[in-house]
Amino acid sequence: MTLFYLFGGVAVITSLLVIAQRNPIYSVLLLIASFGALSGLYILLDAPFAAVIQIIVYAGAIMVLFLFVVMLLNAPHEDTDLDIRVHPMLHPGAMRLGAVLAVALVGELIWALTNSNVSGSFPAGPVVSVATIGRRLFTEYAFPFEVTSVLILVAMVGAVVMAKQDSAAKGKR
């Protein structure tokens, strides 16, 4: 139980720090730490495949892509006068929606903690193997899988084009 609280605390703290950072490089690195803590939680849930996929796909591939794009765009920090406190120009409707969502989250957490399964065991269900997941991924879901990879490639090319246009505009000044 100690490891659960440790991994959960690391995941929550690093996730909060991701949105509080002004430096996007630190934000990306904290997000990788958050993904690592989530993979630790998956291991505690006896889901090693999900833990490995979390590390390989998210921390290994997508976050490296984000880091590459952030470094390519050369964005050292966020240029804003806003700080952690609520900005006075923030729309009141957005603040109300945020308050409603916060209350809903707290209610959901209370419900989940009071109605938790005390035995700690999961109900018996169909066992899905890694081979089954792989077979379905590359047969039934091959098209969405490939579309996602093309979309990521297009995003990278777009970032390169935007960075090149920005550097060309700075050269004309």
C-alpha positions as a printed Julia matrix, in Angstrom:
173×3 Matrix{Float64}:
   0.0     0.0     0.0
   2.97    2.28    0.64
   4.11    1.97   -2.97
   0.62    2.86   -4.19
   0.65    6.09   -2.2
   4.2     6.83   -3.32
   3.46    6.33   -7.04
   0.1     8.09   -6.74
   1.64   11.07   -4.96
   4.43   11.34   -7.52
   1.9    11.15  -10.38
  -0.33   13.85   -8.87
   2.51   16.2    -7.89
   4.33   15.94  -11.21
   1.06   16.38  -13.13
   0.32   19.56  -11.19
   3.85   20.82  -11.78
   3.43   20.19  -15.53
   0.73   22.84  -15.75
   2.42   25.19  -13.27
   5.73   25.34  -15.18
   6.54   28.25  -17.44
   9.42   26.41  -19.1
   8.05   23.86  -21.64
  11.18   21.7   -21.43
  10.65   21.19  -17.7
   6.97   20.56  -18.36
   7.8    17.76  -20.8
  10.29   16.2   -18.4
   7.79   16.33  -15.54
   5.19   14.72  -17.77
   7.62   11.87  -18.45
   8.05   11.47  -14.67
   4.27   11.39  -14.32
   4.04    8.65  -16.95
   6.71    6.7   -15.07
   4.68    6.91  -11.86
   1.59    5.75  -13.75
   3.49    2.75  -15.05
   4.43    1.94  -11.45
   0.74    2.03  -10.57
   0.02   -0.36  -13.46
   2.62   -2.77  -12.11
   0.96   -2.64   -8.69
  -2.35   -3.47  -10.42
  -0.66   -6.57  -11.88
  -0.82   -5.19  -15.42
   2.79   -5.39  -16.62
   1.85   -5.1   -20.29
   0.05   -1.8   -19.69
   3.04   -0.58  -17.65
   5.51   -1.39  -20.41
   3.28    0.16  -23.06
   2.97    3.27  -20.88
   6.74    3.6   -20.79
   7.48    2.65  -24.4
   4.66    4.48  -26.15
   4.06    7.53  -24.01
   7.33    8.28  -22.22
   9.49    6.78  -24.94
   7.91    7.94  -28.17
   5.3    10.63  -27.78
   7.09   12.62  -25.09
  10.34   12.5   -27.06
   8.36   13.83  -30.02
   6.95   16.64  -27.86
  10.41   17.43  -26.54
  11.77   17.46  -30.09
   9.05   19.85  -31.26
   9.48   22.14  -28.25
  13.23   22.29  -28.78
  12.78   22.74  -32.52
  10.46   25.68  -31.99
  12.99   27.09  -29.5
  10.39   28.12  -26.93
  12.39   28.7   -23.73
   9.46   29.8   -21.57
   5.92   31.03  -21.77
   5.66   34.74  -22.49
   2.78   35.76  -20.27
   2.08   38.02  -17.33
  -0.22   35.44  -15.74
   0.89   33.64  -12.62
  -0.6    30.83  -10.56
  -3.33   33.05   -9.08
  -6.61   33.56  -10.94
  -6.37   36.31  -13.52
  -9.01   39.05  -13.04
  -9.9    38.98  -16.75
 -10.76   35.26  -16.69
 -14.29   34.69  -17.92
 -16.7    34.08  -14.98
 -18.39   31.25  -16.88
 -15.08   29.39  -17.14
 -14.52   29.83  -13.41
 -18.0    28.46  -12.65
 -17.44   25.49  -14.96
 -14.11   24.81  -13.25
 -15.78   24.94   -9.83
 -18.54   22.54  -10.94
 -15.96   20.12  -12.36
 -13.9    20.33   -9.15
 -16.97   19.53   -7.03
 -17.82   16.63   -9.36
 -14.27   15.29   -9.04
 -14.35   15.48   -5.25
 -17.75   13.75   -5.21
 -16.46   11.01   -7.49
 -13.39   10.5    -5.33
 -15.5    10.25   -2.18
 -17.83    7.77   -3.88
 -14.91    5.68   -5.16
 -13.21    5.57   -1.77
 -16.37    4.67    0.16
 -17.55    2.02   -2.32
 -14.2     0.38   -2.92
 -13.8    -3.37   -2.93
 -12.26   -4.18    0.44
 -10.97   -7.61   -0.57
  -8.57   -6.09   -3.09
  -9.32   -8.7    -5.73
 -10.83   -8.14   -9.12
 -13.88  -10.03  -10.33
 -13.13  -12.93  -12.64
 -13.34  -11.98  -16.28
 -11.89  -12.91  -19.63
  -8.11  -12.99  -19.67
  -6.67  -11.02  -22.57
  -3.16  -11.98  -23.61
  -0.54   -9.82  -25.24
  -0.79  -11.96  -28.38
  -4.53  -11.23  -28.6
  -3.91   -7.5   -28.23
  -1.21   -7.57  -30.92
  -3.33   -9.61  -33.3
  -6.28   -7.25  -32.95
  -4.08   -4.16  -33.2
  -2.54   -5.23  -36.51
  -5.7    -6.76  -38.04
  -8.89   -5.04  -36.88
  -7.26   -1.75  -35.85
  -4.47   -1.53  -38.44
  -6.02    1.44  -40.27
  -6.49    3.67  -37.18
  -2.99    2.68  -36.03
  -1.47    3.8   -39.33
  -3.6     6.97  -39.48
  -2.27    7.94  -36.05
   1.32    7.5   -37.2
   0.68    9.61  -40.31
  -0.97   12.28  -38.14
   2.08   12.43  -35.88
   4.34   12.7   -38.94
   2.23   15.56  -40.33
   2.44   17.35  -36.97
   6.23   17.05  -37.0
   6.46   18.37  -40.56
   4.12   21.24  -39.62
   6.31   22.14  -36.65
   9.4    22.18  -38.87
   7.64   24.39  -41.43
   6.43   26.78  -38.72
   9.9    27.01  -37.19
  11.47   27.63  -40.58
   8.94   30.4   -41.39
   9.54   31.98  -37.98
  13.32   31.99  -38.45
  12.92   33.37  -41.98
  10.7    36.19  -40.66
  13.3    37.05  -37.98
  16.01   37.17  -40.66
  14.08   39.83  -42.65
  13.84   42.21  -39.67
